[in-house]
Amino acid sequence: MKLVKLIANLGYGSRKDVTQLFRAGRITDTDGEVLYADDVVPHENIRVDDEPLDPPPGLVLMLNKPLGVTCSRKDPGRVVYDLLPPRFNVRTPALSSVGRLDRDTTGLLLFTDDGALLHRIISPKAQVAKVYEATLAQDLRGDEGALFASGSLMLESEKEPLAPAQLQVLGPRHARLTVTEGRYHQVRRMFAAAGNHVETLQRVAVGALTLGELPLGEWRALDADEVAAVFAPPTVG
């Protein structure tokens, strides 16, 4: 692929805009040598305004989603895409969130421009584990773990019972819940079915991938080993 098309597809502008970047000498290699549109250069050696070129197609990143942000492209309030570089919104292929977290849930949210990978992660057949930590309005009764693990819990308006989920009690009103489905507001509705109310909710892991030291509201690209960890059993707890 020609450099003009590659860089335009990464959201740096139209092909005309990128051509102007070349003419202005703003696209260089790691040694600071000016590049031309027909040059053949490894992706990792390209710089735009002395900054490394964004990752190529196949990008996977994680965001530590803060409160009050919606997993949508169009919303009257703030959306998760506002937390990413603006050019990420016009990449080709498009970057999309892998599933959703509701406005009042924080934590690990994945994005990718790889449609096949996205569907592999969210497919019910994959049974990718999602790990949440919740603080609750009332003390746990003690029977929630057995209820969630039973595989027979039926949520209101659902036609199929939930798959077994694992509960770890962290305190009287603090719990970690691992689920392998992604039903609408599932964790909140599970605790509601057990007579409780979730006050705060954070996703802390997807598979064996955790937030680590990623600050709230920040993002970073994942390497191949980290993407593979999404499909591994969780290690938190």
ChimeraX attribute file (.defattr): number of C-alpha atoms within 10 A of each C-alpha:
attribute: neighborCount
match mode: 1-to-1
recipient: residues
	/A:1	8
	/A:2	11
	/A:3	22
	/A:4	23
	/A:5	16
	/A:6	17
	/A:7	25
	/A:8	20
	/A:9	21
	/A:10	22
	/A:11	21
	/A:12	21
	/A:13	19
	/A:14	15
	/A:15	17
	/A:16	11
	/A:17	14
	/A:18	22
	/A:19	19
	/A:20	15
	/A:21	19
	/A:22	18
	/A:23	14
	/A:24	10
	/A:25	15
	/A:26	19
	/A:27	26
	/A:28	21
	/A:29	21
	/A:30	13
	/A:31	10
	/A:32	14
	/A:33	13
	/A:34	16
	/A:35	19
	/A:36	17
	/A:37	15
	/A:38	10
	/A:39	10
	/A:40	11
	/A:41	14
	/A:42	8
	/A:43	16
	/A:44	13
	/A:45	12
	/A:46	24
	/A:47	21
	/A:48	17
	/A:49	13
	/A:50	14
	/A:51	13
	/A:52	15
	/A:53	18
	/A:54	20
	/A:55	12
	/A:56	16
	/A:57	17
	/A:58	14
	/A:59	16
	/A:60	25
	/A:61	19
	/A:62	22
	/A:63	24
	/A:64	25
	/A:65	28
	/A:66	20
	/A:67	18
	/A:68	15
	/A:69	22
	/A:70	23
	/A:71	21
	/A:72	17
	/A:73	13
	/A:74	10
	/A:75	10
	/A:76	6
	/A:77	9
	/A:78	16
	/A:79	17
	/A:80	22
	/A:81	20
	/A:82	13
	/A:83	16
	/A:84	15
	/A:85	11
	/A:86	12
	/A:87	14
	/A:88	19
	/A:89	17
	/A:90	15
	/A:91	19
	/A:92	15
	/A:93	17
	/A:94	16
	/A:95	21
	/A:96	20
	/A:97	21
	/A:98	21
	/A:99	14
	/A:100	16
	/A:101	25
	/A:102	16
	/A:103	17
	/A:104	15
	/A:105	23
	/A:106	24
	/A:107	25
	/A:108	26
	/A:109	23
	/A:110	25
	/A:111	20
	/A:112	21
	/A:113	22
	/A:114	17
	/A:115	14
	/A:116	10
	/A:117	15
	/A:118	18
	/A:119	13
	/A:120	16
	/A:121	20
	/A:122	16
	/A:123	13
	/A:124	12
	/A:125	10
	/A:126	13
	/A:127	17
	/A:128	24
	/A:129	24
	/A:130	23
	/A:131	28
	/A:132	22
	/A:133	24
	/A:134	23
	/A:135	19
	/A:136	20
	/A:137	13
	/A:138	14
	/A:139	12
	/A:140	19
	/A:141	12
	/A:142	10
	/A:143	9
	/A:144	19
	/A:145	17
	/A:146	13
	/A:147	18
	/A:148	23
	/A:149	16
	/A:150	15
	/A:151	14
	/A:152	13
	/A:153	18
	/A:154	14
	/A:155	16
	/A:156	10
	/A:157	6
	/A:158	9
	/A:159	8
	/A:160	11
	/A:161	12
	/A:162	21
	/A:163	16
	/A:164	19
	/A:165	23
	/A:166	17
	/A:167	20
	/A:168	14
	/A:169	16
	/A:170	13
	/A:171	12
	/A:172	13
	/A:173	17
	/A:174	18
	/A:175	17
	/A:176	21
	/A:177	20
	/A:178	25
	/A:179	23
	/A:180	21
	/A:181	21
	/A:182	18
	/A:183	12
	/A:184	11
	/A:185	12
	/A:186	14
	/A:187	22
	/A:188	18
	/A:189	17
	/A:190	23
	/A:191	17
	/A:192	14
	/A:193	17
	/A:194	15
	/A:195	12
	/A:196	18
	/A:197	17
	/A:198	19
	/A:199	14
	/A:200	16
	/A:201	22
	/A:202	21
	/A:203	23
	/A:204	23
	/A:205	23
	/A:206	27
	/A:207	24
	/A:208	21
	/A:209	26
	/A:210	21
	/A:211	18
	/A:212	10
	/A:213	7
	/A:214	15
	/A:215	13
	/A:216	15
	/A:217	16
	/A:218	13
	/A:219	21
	/A:220	13
	/A:221	16
	/A:222	16
	/A:223	11
	/A:224	8
	/A:225	9
	/A:226	16
	/A:227	18
	/A:228	13
	/A:229	16
	/A:230	20
	/A:231	18
	/A:232	15
	/A:233	14
	/A:234	19
	/A:235	13
	/A:236	13
	/A:237	7
